[in-house]
Amino acid sequence: MKKILSIMVVLILVTSVLLTGCSSEVASADDNQNRETDIQNNNGNKGITVNKINFETISDSSTLSQEIQNAIENLKTNKGYTFFEHDGGYILVVFMGEKSSGGYSIDVISVEDNEGRTNVTVKETAPAKGDMVITAMTYPYAVITMKGVTDNFAVTNSDGESFKLLTTK
C-alpha cells in the first residue's frame, strides 16, 4: 500500500509539473502572438500623419484678384487645377473643363494634409438623363481658400481620377 501511495504521489507531482509546463508554454505562445500582432499594428501606422484641413469655398469669383480672374478665364476650358499663394495660405481652383450644357458642377468635399502632400477630393456632378438644362457651353469650376498646407497638391475626384496641374505660362 505504501508503494501504491508513493507511486500516486509521484504521478500527481509529475502530472502537475507537466500541466504547469504546458500551460506556461501555451501562455508564452499566446503572448508572442499578441506581441507580433501589436508590432504589426504599430508598424502599419508608424509615422503616417493625416490631418483634415479646413477650407472655405468662394462662390463669387468677382471677389478674387484680377490675376486669379484672368487665370480662370484662360484655363476654364481644361480639366485640371491651379493654385495661388494668398494671405499665408493658398487659393485652389479646380476646373471640370468645357461642357456642352448646363447641369454640371464640381465641389471640393475634403482637404487633407498627408505627410507634406495636400490631398484634395472633389465631387463632380453631371445632369441626369432627361433633366431640363440650358443648351450652352459651360465651364464648371470650384474655388477654395485654405491655410496650413503645402503647395504639393494631389487633386482627385471621388472616383479616384487625378486632375493635372494647369499653368497660365
Summary of the structure (lengths in Angstrom):
residues: 169
radius of gyration: 31.8
end to end distance: 105.7
largest distance: 109.4
contacts: 420
relative contact order: 0.17
helix: 34%
strand: 34%
